[in-house]
């Protein structure tokens, strides 16, 4: 099942950005962004308008990952987003992205 989110934005991530995601299946990633750690604001993401094709949206399992060139990316935080805001605290400088790990606790069979 794919999830559609009408608003997704890391809030105040040194300027922040707004984006729209549709057809997002578990196992997929958001775009990356660079946090230079020039402020003390929490890295966060806000979902709104969540819906699921042929099912019910309860929550999206998210992982905040940090890019490590030449090494596997590392999971720095996890959260279940119930179509609201997930805050991950002030992060060290680096390149980050969100990984959509599951929908309602279940991996999509196509994403395995």
Z-matrix of the N, CA and C atoms (Angstrom, degrees):
N
C 1 1.431
C 2 1.516 1 109.66
N 3 1.285 2 117.06 1 137.44
C 4 1.458 3 122.47 2 178.90
C 5 1.512 4 109.18 3 -96.95
N 6 1.324 5 115.52 4 147.82
C 7 1.455 6 120.68 5 177.05
C 8 1.524 7 108.76 6 -109.16
N 9 1.301 8 115.23 7 142.35
C 10 1.457 9 121.44 8 174.08
C 11 1.503 10 108.41 9 -113.88
N 12 1.317 11 117.44 10 132.42
C 13 1.450 12 122.41 11 179.65
C 14 1.517 13 106.80 12 -126.49
N 15 1.327 14 116.73 13 124.00
C 16 1.460 15 120.50 14 -175.87
C 17 1.516 16 113.55 15 -83.95
N 18 1.279 17 118.58 16 -11.28
C 19 1.453 18 120.05 17 176.38
C 20 1.502 19 108.81 18 -156.14
N 21 1.293 20 117.11 19 124.09
C 22 1.458 21 121.26 20 177.91
C 23 1.514 22 106.48 21 -141.25
N 24 1.330 23 115.89 22 125.63
C 25 1.455 24 118.35 23 -175.07
C 26 1.519 25 111.11 24 -152.94
N 27 1.327 26 118.04 25 123.39
C 28 1.454 27 118.08 26 166.67
C 29 1.525 28 106.94 27 -67.39
N 30 1.305 29 116.23 28 120.36
C 31 1.457 30 120.67 29 -174.70
C 32 1.521 31 111.01 30 -82.50
N 33 1.287 32 116.28 31 129.11
C 34 1.452 33 124.01 32 173.32
C 35 1.517 34 114.17 33 60.08
N 36 1.320 35 119.41 34 21.76
C 37 1.463 36 121.38 35 178.54
C 38 1.519 37 107.51 36 -72.92
N 39 1.330 38 115.43 37 73.04
C 40 1.462 39 123.00 38 -176.46
C 41 1.527 40 110.41 39 48.39
N 42 1.296 41 114.66 40 54.47
C 43 1.444 42 121.14 41 178.90
C 44 1.507 43 111.99 42 119.29
N 45 1.321 44 117.98 43 -34.25
C 46 1.452 45 122.24 44 178.52
C 47 1.511 46 113.03 45 66.46
N 48 1.311 47 115.80 46 171.90
C 49 1.456 48 121.34 47 175.21
C 50 1.516 49 108.61 48 -156.79
N 51 1.310 50 115.82 49 156.74
C 52 1.459 51 122.54 50 175.34
C 53 1.510 52 108.53 51 -110.26
N 54 1.321 53 115.82 52 146.14
C 55 1.443 54 121.01 53 -179.09
C 56 1.518 55 108.63 54 -151.55
N 57 1.303 56 116.87 55 161.49
C 58 1.449 57 122.39 56 174.80
C 59 1.518 58 108.73 57 -124.14
N 60 1.324 59 115.82 58 136.96
C 61 1.456 60 121.09 59 179.63
C 62 1.518 61 107.86 60 -123.08
N 63 1.317 62 116.54 61 131.46
C 64 1.458 63 119.74 62 172.72
C 65 1.523 64 107.71 63 -137.31
N 66 1.307 65 116.40 64 150.58
C 67 1.457 66 120.31 65 -179.22
C 68 1.511 67 112.67 66 66.00
N 69 1.321 68 117.03 67 27.83
C 70 1.465 69 121.94 68 -176.96
C 71 1.516 70 109.01 69 -82.16
N 72 1.305 71 118.20 70 115.99
C 73 1.461 72 123.50 71 -179.53
C 74 1.524 73 110.40 72 -99.87
N 75 1.347 74 117.52 73 149.37
C 76 1.465 75 119.06 74 173.97
C 77 1.522 76 110.25 75 -52.40
N 78 1.311 77 114.86 76 138.34
C 79 1.454 78 121.47 77 -177.82
C 80 1.516 79 112.32 78 103.63
N 81 1.334 80 117.52 79 -8.78
C 82 1.461 81 121.80 80 -178.30
C 83 1.530 82 110.76 81 -95.21
N 84 1.327 83 115.65 82 164.25
C 85 1.465 84 122.75 83 -177.15
C 86 1.519 85 111.50 84 -120.87
N 87 1.329 86 115.48 85 154.03
C 88 1.454 87 121.32 86 171.39
C 89 1.527 88 108.56 87 -77.45
N 90 1.293 89 116.77 88 177.62
C 91 1.463 90 120.07 89 170.93
C 92 1.526 91 108.61 90 -68.86
N 93 1.295 92 117.08 91 161.75
C 94 1.469 93 120.92 92 177.70
C 95 1.523 94 109.95 93 -90.85
N 96 1.310 95 115.46 94 160.09
C 97 1.463 96 121.74 95 172.24
C 98 1.515 97 108.32 96 -146.15
N 99 1.321 98 115.07 97 158.17
C 100 1.463 99 121.74 98 -179.62
C 101 1.517 100 108.71 99 -104.61
N 102 1.325 101 115.88 100 128.41
C 103 1.454 102 122.83 101 173.41
C 104 1.523 103 105.72 102 -110.79
N 105 1.326 104 116.70 103 114.12
C 106 1.469 105 120.91 104 179.53
C 107 1.522 106 112.15 105 -86.12
N 108 1.320 107 116.81 106 0.39
C 109 1.463 108 123.78 107 -178.66
C 110 1.530 109 111.35 108 56.05
N 111 1.339 110 115.37 109 42.97
C 112 1.464 111 121.05 110 177.45
C 113 1.519 112 112.37 111 -88.03
N 114 1.313 113 117.50 112 -1.89
C 115 1.454 114 121.47 113 179.70
C 116 1.529 115 108.35 114 -138.26
N 117 1.301 116 116.64 115 -179.45
C 118 1.473 117 119.82 116 179.21
C 119 1.531 118 110.05 117 -117.30
N 120 1.323 119 115.84 118 31.01
C 121 1.465 120 121.06 119 -178.26
C 122 1.530 121 110.05 120 -88.54
N 123 1.324 122 114.87 121 142.69
C 124 1.458 123 121.85 122 179.43
C 125 1.526 124 111.38 123 -67.32
N 126 1.329 125 115.82 124 139.70
C 127 1.462 126 120.57 125 170.58
C 128 1.518 127 106.74 126 -77.60
N 129 1.322 128 116.39 127 126.52
C 130 1.456 129 119.48 128 -178.18
C 131 1.516 130 110.19 129 -146.12
N 132 1.319 131 114.99 130 162.80
C 133 1.459 132 121.92 131 177.17
C 134 1.517 133 107.33 132 -135.39
N 135 1.322 134 115.85 133 137.81
C 136 1.466 135 120.59 134 179.46
C 137 1.521 136 109.21 135 -118.69
N 138 1.326 137 116.60 136 123.88
C 139 1.456 138 122.65 137 174.52
C 140 1.523 139 108.37 138 -99.36
N 141 1.317 140 116.27 139 144.05
C 142 1.469 141 120.80 140 171.70
C 143 1.516 142 108.51 141 -149.56
N 144 1.327 143 116.89 142 154.39
C 145 1.458 144 121.36 143 179.36
C 146 1.510 145 113.56 144 64.94
N 147 1.312 146 118.34 145 36.06
C 148 1.465 147 122.84 146 -175.88
C 149 1.526 148 110.93 147 -72.04
N 150 1.306 149 116.10 148 137.22
C 151 1.458 150 121.55 149 175.98
C 152 1.518 151 108.76 150 -150.66
N 153 1.318 152 115.16 151 161.55
C 154 1.461 153 121.71 152 -178.79
C 155 1.515 154 108.42 153 -130.38
N 156 1.327 155 116.52 154 137.24
C 157 1.455 156 120.59 155 173.10
C 158 1.528 157 109.04 156 -68.32
N 159 1.315 158 118.01 157 127.66
C 160 1.464 159 122.81 158 174.60
C 161 1.522 160 113.88 159 55.01
N 162 1.310 161 117.96 160 42.70
C 163 1.457 162 119.96 161 178.72
C 164 1.508 163 111.74 162 -177.02
N 165 1.314 164 115.29 163 -165.16
C 166 1.461 165 122.05 164 -178.07
C 167 1.519 166 109.76 165 -121.36
N 168 1.324 167 116.72 166 129.43
C 169 1.462 168 121.32 167 175.21
C 170 1.516 169 108.81 168 -84.17
N 171 1.330 170 116.60 169 121.52
C 172 1.457 171 121.53 170 171.15
C 173 1.523 172 108.77 171 -109.72
N 174 1.334 173 116.63 172 -53.18
C 175 1.458 174 119.76 173 175.86
C 176 1.523 175 111.27 174 -158.71
N 177 1.313 176 114.24 175 157.35
C 178 1.466 177 122.17 176 173.35
C 179 1.523 178 107.22 177 -108.41
N 180 1.314 179 116.74 178 124.78
C 181 1.457 180 121.20 179 174.43
C 182 1.525 181 108.66 180 -77.39
N 183 1.331 182 116.54 181 121.79
C 184 1.467 183 121.76 182 -177.83
C 185 1.515 184 111.22 183 -117.44
N 186 1.307 185 114.73 184 146.85
C 187 1.453 186 122.19 185 170.67
C 188 1.519 187 106.85 186 -125.01
N 189 1.323 188 117.70 187 130.29
C 190 1.458 189 121.77 188 171.16
C 191 1.521 190 105.53 189 -89.21
N 192 1.337 191 115.38 190 120.81
C 193 1.467 192 119.96 191 -177.63
C 194 1.516 193 110.65 192 -116.23
N 195 1.315 194 115.03 193 146.68
C 196 1.468 195 122.89 194 176.51
C 197 1.520 196 108.18 195 -109.43
N 198 1.332 197 115.03 196 129.49
C 199 1.461 198 121.78 197 179.50
C 200 1.523 199 109.16 198 -71.29
N 201 1.331 200 115.92 199 132.94
C 202 1.468 201 122.26 200 175.96
C 203 1.519 202 107.37 201 -128.44
N 204 1.335 203 117.48 202 95.93
C 205 1.470 204 120.33 203 -177.89
C 206 1.529 205 111.68 204 -53.41
N 207 1.326 206 115.60 205 131.14
C 208 1.454 207 121.42 206 178.70
C 209 1.523 208 114.02 207 80.56
N 210 1.332 209 117.54 208 -4.35
C 211 1.461 210 122.74 209 179.69
C 212 1.522 211 108.47 210 -132.84
N 213 1.334 212 117.75 211 161.97
C 214 1.475 213 118.43 212 174.12
C 215 1.531 214 109.87 213 -62.90
N 216 1.323 215 116.57 214 141.36
C 217 1.462 216 120.43 215 176.86
C 218 1.518 217 108.66 216 -64.58
N 219 1.319 218 116.05 217 149.70
C 220 1.455 219 120.40 218 -176.13
C 221 1.522 220 110.95 219 -108.76
N 222 1.329 221 116.24 220 141.18
C 223 1.460 222 121.91 221 174.22
C 224 1.526 223 107.21 222 -81.19
N 225 1.338 224 116.56 223 120.87
C 226 1.464 225 119.75 224 -179.57
C 227 1.529 226 111.93 225 -101.68
N 228 1.337 227 117.80 226 -21.50
C 229 1.472 228 122.45 227 176.21
C 230 1.521 229 109.64 228 -156.97
N 231 1.335 230 115.09 229 157.41
C 232 1.466 231 122.67 230 175.01
C 233 1.528 232 108.01 231 -132.59
N 234 1.338 233 115.70 232 150.07
C 235 1.456 234 119.86 233 175.16
C 236 1.518 235 109.55 234 -160.21
N 237 1.318 236 116.53 235 151.96
C 238 1.452 237 122.75 236 170.50
C 239 1.519 238 106.73 237 -99.25
N 240 1.336 239 116.58 238 117.83
C 241 1.456 240 121.43 239 -177.48
C 242 1.525 241 109.07 240 -98.11
N 243 1.334 242 116.35 241 117.43
C 244 1.459 243 123.34 242 -177.27
C 245 1.535 244 110.41 243 -95.70
N 246 1.331 245 116.34 244 43.15
C 247 1.468 246 123.67 245 -176.80
C 248 1.521 247 109.66 246 63.46
N 249 1.327 248 114.85 247 48.89
C 250 1.457 249 122.25 248 178.30
C 251 1.521 250 108.58 249 -147.50
N 252 1.305 251 118.65 250 -146.66
C 253 1.461 252 122.14 251 -177.32
C 254 1.525 253 111.24 252 -105.70
N 255 1.320 254 115.75 253 133.83
C 256 1.465 255 122.97 254 171.87
C 257 1.522 256 107.09 255 -111.47
N 258 1.327 257 117.06 256 124.56
C 259 1.468 258 121.77 257 178.73
C 260 1.519 259 109.10 258 -111.83
N 261 1.329 260 115.54 259 136.92
C 262 1.456 261 121.09 260 -174.13
C 263 1.531 262 113.50 261 -118.62
N 264 1.321 263 117.98 262 7.29
C 265 1.454 264 121.39 263 178.57
C 266 1.519 265 112.40 264 82.32
N 267 1.327 266 114.90 265 174.90
C 268 1.464 267 122.32 266 179.36
C 269 1.523 268 108.55 267 -75.95
N 270 1.308 269 116.99 268 120.72
C 271 1.459 270 121.55 269 -175.53
C 272 1.522 271 111.91 270 -101.50
N 273 1.319 272 114.85 271 154.81
C 274 1.469 273 121.69 272 175.47
C 275 1.518 274 109.20 273 -65.48
N 276 1.307 275 116.35 274 161.01
C 277 1.462 276 121.29 275 178.50
C 278 1.524 277 109.71 276 -58.20
N 279 1.334 278 115.49 277 141.18
C 280 1.450 279 119.96 278 178.38
C 281 1.516 280 111.27 279 161.78
N 282 1.314 281 115.27 280 -177.90
C 283 1.462 282 123.01 281 176.71
C 284 1.518 283 107.56 282 -104.66
N 285 1.335 284 115.40 283 131.19
C 286 1.459 285 121.55 284 -173.30
C 287 1.523 286 111.39 285 -129.01
N 288 1.329 287 115.36 286 163.43
C 289 1.464 288 122.72 287 171.10
C 290 1.518 289 108.41 288 -160.03
N 291 1.345 290 115.57 289 163.19
C 292 1.451 291 121.41 290 175.57
C 293 1.516 292 109.05 291 -100.28
N 294 1.325 293 115.64 292 135.96
C 295 1.459 294 122.68 293 175.09
C 296 1.524 295 107.51 294 -107.85
N 297 1.328 296 116.80 295 127.12
C 298 1.470 297 123.25 296 178.33
C 299 1.517 298 106.67 297 -85.61
N 300 1.321 299 117.16 298 99.49
C 301 1.462 300 120.51 299 -171.60
C 302 1.523 301 114.06 300 -87.03
N 303 1.349 302 118.45 301 -29.12
C 304 1.458 303 119.50 302 179.97
C 305 1.517 304 111.19 303 -164.68
N 306 1.327 305 115.75 304 160.81
C 307 1.457 306 123.26 305 174.54
C 308 1.517 307 107.50 306 -115.74
N 309 1.340 308 116.32 307 119.51
C 310 1.471 309 121.39 308 179.16
C 311 1.528 310 111.81 309 55.44
N 312 1.317 311 116.94 310 31.17
C 313 1.461 312 121.69 311 178.70
C 314 1.510 313 114.77 312 85.53
N 315 1.328 314 117.97 313 -0.38
C 316 1.461 315 121.55 314 -177.38
C 317 1.523 316 110.80 315 -117.40
N 318 1.321 317 116.51 316 134.21
C 319 1.453 318 120.72 317 171.62
C 320 1.515 319 108.38 318 -75.83
N 321 1.305 320 117.22 319 144.22
C 322 1.447 321 120.68 320 175.69
C 323 1.520 322 108.64 321 -73.45
N 324 1.331 323 117.60 322 136.09
C 325 1.464 324 120.33 323 -177.40
C 326 1.519 325 112.15 324 -61.26
N 327 1.342 326 117.88 325 -25.63
C 328 1.459 327 121.10 326 179.15
C 329 1.528 328 112.29 327 -78.00
N 330 1.338 329 117.12 328 -18.78
C 331 1.458 330 121.21 329 -175.69
C 332 1.517 331 112.54 330 -93.49
N 333 1.304 332 118.01 331 -4.72
C 334 1.475 333 120.09 332 -176.00
C 335 1.499 334 111.62 333 -79.04
